[in-house]
């Protein structure tokens, strides 16, 4: 467990802005007919043009800037010629290095109109991430984060993927501790200010084993059921979780005349 100084977390926040903006560029391009390779090229250009470096490309031999995981692919899908079609869901996982520090983020998108069940899977997975973040409080234990995620997922009848977990993040893209998306509250290491975690629930429609393809990367549900993946980079602070990869809402400012406050 590597604790960061406030100044280091501020640099990570800068990396996170680049990462989020690159993901937003990809998001704007997701539509039926676009290829995962085209999305990858957009992401790489967006990161490089902002002064960052793609964190995934070359990492342990991974060949691309994005992981693009379509339908039953849980994580680590390799971008290429595959074109998404109406009704697909596509998970985009993106990482950026900036000034020696990393940020990591993922989101699963519907392609056009999707089934009610697919939409529910995405909503529940995102809600489980929100619950995990809410538990990322100094003095809590890591198991509190894991249990919060698991509770949301299983209450809706979905399955938490066991084969992959979240992780610490900082100068190294993967640091300790591992962050499982299942577990028992009140267990595990105590969360301390300065710890930064990549919290990333990966959820399948039903209980399913995950298998890795011959390419050594693409991890899919064995029975072909849909999967979703959401992720934020989150710092533990004295005042609560700081979600580095989340767009900050404009802060209200005090009016120069009159007595009220208004949005920027």
C-alpha positions as a printed Julia matrix, in Angstrom:
264×3 Matrix{Float64}:
   0.0     0.0     0.0
   1.67    3.22   -1.21
   0.35    6.44    0.34
   0.62    9.64   -1.7
   1.22   13.21   -0.61
  -1.42   15.78   -1.48
   0.87   17.19   -4.19
   1.12   13.75   -5.8
  -2.64   13.31   -5.76
  -2.97   16.7    -7.46
  -0.75   15.45  -10.31
  -2.86   12.3   -10.5
  -5.9    14.55  -10.8
  -4.27   16.21  -13.82
  -3.69   12.79  -15.37
  -7.32   11.97  -14.61
  -8.58   15.05  -16.45
  -6.69   14.01  -19.59
  -8.03   10.49  -19.21
 -11.62   11.61  -18.74
 -11.51   14.02  -21.66
 -10.13   11.29  -23.91
 -12.95    8.98  -22.83
 -15.46   11.74  -23.56
 -14.02   12.01  -27.09
 -14.56    8.28  -27.53
 -18.06    8.44  -26.05
 -19.09   11.05  -28.62
 -18.1     8.64  -31.42
 -19.92    5.52  -30.19
 -22.68    4.67  -32.63
 -23.71    1.68  -34.75
 -21.06    0.97  -37.39
 -18.03    2.46  -35.68
 -15.11    0.06  -35.27
 -13.3    -0.49  -32.01
 -10.08    0.36  -33.85
 -11.48    3.76  -34.8
 -12.37    4.4   -31.17
  -8.85    3.41  -30.15
  -7.3     5.87  -32.61
  -9.5     8.67  -31.26
  -8.46    7.9   -27.69
  -4.76    7.77  -28.48
  -4.88   11.1   -30.31
  -6.85   12.7   -27.46
  -4.34   11.55  -24.82
  -1.23   12.49  -26.79
  -2.59   15.89  -27.83
  -3.11   16.75  -24.15
   0.43   15.82  -23.16
  -0.34   12.42  -21.71
   0.87    8.93  -22.57
  -1.46    5.95  -23.1
  -0.98    3.76  -20.05
  -2.15    0.5   -21.58
  -0.18    0.53  -24.83
   2.79   -1.76  -24.37
   1.87   -2.55  -20.76
   2.79   -6.22  -20.33
   2.61   -6.4   -24.11
  -0.92   -5.06  -24.58
  -1.08   -3.65  -28.12
  -3.55   -0.76  -27.85
  -4.53    2.43  -26.02
  -8.02    1.2   -25.12
  -9.54   -2.01  -23.92
 -12.77   -2.35  -25.93
 -14.98   -5.12  -24.57
 -18.2    -5.84  -26.5
 -21.2    -7.71  -25.08
 -19.92  -10.89  -23.37
 -16.33   -9.61  -23.17
 -15.77   -8.59  -19.55
 -12.39   -6.85  -19.86
  -9.25   -6.53  -21.98
 -10.85   -6.67  -25.41
  -8.33   -5.67  -28.09
  -9.5    -2.94  -30.52
  -9.56   -3.83  -34.19
 -11.9    -4.23  -37.15
 -14.97   -5.26  -35.13
 -17.84   -2.81  -35.72
 -20.44   -2.39  -33.01
 -24.09   -2.72  -33.98
 -27.42   -1.53  -32.64
 -28.18   -3.27  -29.34
 -24.56   -3.98  -28.36
 -22.98   -2.82  -25.14
 -19.32   -1.81  -25.27
 -17.04   -1.3   -22.27
 -14.27    1.24  -22.76
 -11.33    1.01  -20.34
  -8.74    3.79  -20.64
  -5.57    4.73  -18.77
  -3.23    7.71  -18.93
   0.23    8.48  -17.61
   1.04   12.15  -16.97
   4.12   13.52  -15.2
   4.9    10.01  -13.99
   1.49    9.26  -12.45
  -1.4     7.15  -13.68
  -5.17    7.46  -13.92
  -7.6     4.68  -14.85
 -11.27    4.8   -15.83
 -13.9     2.62  -17.5
 -17.51    2.92  -18.58
 -19.93    0.65  -20.43
 -22.04    2.24  -23.16
 -25.21    1.16  -24.91
 -24.94    1.24  -28.7
 -28.18    2.76  -29.9
 -31.25    1.13  -28.37
 -30.48   -1.84  -26.11
 -32.64   -4.36  -24.29
 -34.24   -3.58  -20.95
 -32.02   -6.21  -19.3
 -28.85   -4.72  -20.8
 -29.84   -1.25  -19.64
 -30.51   -2.6   -16.14
 -27.13   -4.34  -16.06
 -25.37   -1.07  -16.9
 -27.36    0.9   -14.34
 -26.75   -1.6   -11.54
 -23.03   -1.87  -12.27
 -22.67    1.91  -12.19
 -24.66    2.08   -8.95
 -22.39   -0.54   -7.41
 -19.39    1.64   -8.26
 -21.08    4.6    -6.59
 -21.67    2.48   -3.48
 -18.05    1.35   -3.41
 -16.83    4.92   -3.71
 -19.1     6.03   -0.86
 -17.42    3.43    1.37
 -13.92    4.64    0.47
 -13.6     6.62    3.68
 -10.54    6.98    5.91
 -10.87    4.57    8.82
 -13.03    2.1     6.93
 -11.56   -1.19    5.81
 -11.06   -2.39    2.27
 -13.7    -5.06    2.82
 -16.26   -2.3     3.35
 -15.69   -1.15   -0.25
 -15.9    -4.69   -1.61
 -19.02   -5.54    0.39
 -20.81   -2.36   -0.67
 -20.27   -3.22   -4.35
 -21.34   -6.82   -3.92
 -24.5    -5.89   -2.01
 -25.81   -3.67   -4.82
 -25.03   -6.21   -7.54
 -26.47   -9.26   -5.83
 -29.6    -7.46   -4.64
 -30.48   -7.1    -8.33
 -29.76  -10.71   -9.22
 -26.51  -10.11  -11.11
 -23.1   -11.71  -10.61
 -19.87  -10.08   -9.44
 -16.97  -11.31  -11.55
 -14.38  -12.98   -9.29
 -11.51  -13.43  -11.75
 -10.56   -9.74  -11.95
 -10.28   -7.04   -9.28
  -9.49   -3.37   -8.84
  -6.13   -2.15   -7.57
  -4.06    0.58   -6.04
  -2.64    3.1    -8.49
   0.01    5.82   -8.54
   3.47    5.87  -10.08
   2.82    2.23  -10.89
  -0.29    1.49  -12.89
  -1.05   -1.51  -10.67
  -0.08   -1.15   -7.02
  -1.3    -2.86   -3.88
  -3.79   -3.46   -2.51
  -6.05   -5.54   -4.74
  -9.66   -4.33   -4.55
 -12.07   -7.27   -4.97
 -15.67   -6.46   -5.85
 -16.93   -8.96   -3.3
 -16.06   -9.48    0.34
 -16.99   -9.01    3.96
 -17.4    -5.64    5.63
 -15.01   -4.92    8.48
 -12.17   -6.98    7.01
  -8.96   -6.11    5.2
  -6.52   -3.23    5.57
  -7.61    0.1     7.0
  -8.08    2.84    4.41
  -5.72    5.73    5.12
  -5.52    9.22    3.64
  -3.17    9.2     0.66
  -4.25    5.8    -0.62
  -5.48    5.92   -4.23
  -7.57    3.08   -5.63
  -8.87    2.12   -9.04
 -12.3     0.81   -8.05
 -13.83   -1.18  -10.89
 -16.82   -3.48  -10.54
 -17.12   -6.01  -13.36
 -20.55   -7.59  -13.43
 -22.17  -10.39  -15.46
 -25.85  -11.0   -16.12
 -25.69  -14.27  -14.23
 -23.24  -16.54  -12.47
 -20.64  -17.32  -15.1
 -17.02  -18.34  -15.28
 -14.7   -15.99  -17.18
 -12.35  -17.47  -19.77
  -9.4   -15.84  -21.55
  -9.01  -16.2   -25.31
  -5.94  -17.49  -27.12
  -4.72  -13.88  -27.57
  -3.92  -13.92  -23.85
  -6.08  -10.87  -23.14
  -9.74  -11.01  -24.18
 -11.7   -12.21  -21.12
 -15.31  -13.27  -21.79
 -18.14  -14.94  -19.93
 -18.02  -18.64  -20.73
 -21.74  -18.9   -21.45
 -21.93  -15.71  -23.56
 -23.99  -13.62  -21.15
 -23.54   -9.84  -21.15
 -21.04   -8.1   -18.89
 -20.49   -4.49  -17.78
 -17.52   -2.61  -16.32
 -17.37    0.79  -14.62
 -14.3     2.32  -12.97
 -13.03    5.48  -11.29
  -9.7     6.45   -9.75
 -10.46    7.45   -6.15
  -8.23    9.04   -3.49
  -8.86    8.55    0.22
  -8.71   11.92    1.96
  -9.4    13.24    5.46
 -12.66   14.72    4.18
 -13.96   11.76    2.18
 -13.37   10.11   -1.2
 -11.99   12.32   -3.98
 -13.0    10.9    -7.35
 -10.17   12.04   -9.57
 -11.65   10.81  -12.86
 -15.06   12.35  -12.3
 -15.96   15.67  -13.89
 -16.1    18.23  -11.1
 -19.25   20.27  -10.87
 -18.72   24.03  -11.16
 -18.4    25.54   -7.71
 -20.95   28.25   -6.86
 -19.32   31.64   -6.38
 -20.44   34.52   -4.26
 -22.07   37.32   -6.26
 -20.26   40.64   -6.33
 -23.56   42.46   -5.91
 -26.59   41.3    -3.98
 -26.63   38.69   -1.28
 -27.09   35.39   -3.08
 -24.92   32.85   -4.82
 -25.26   31.62   -8.36
 -23.68   29.11  -10.68
 -20.62   29.98  -12.67
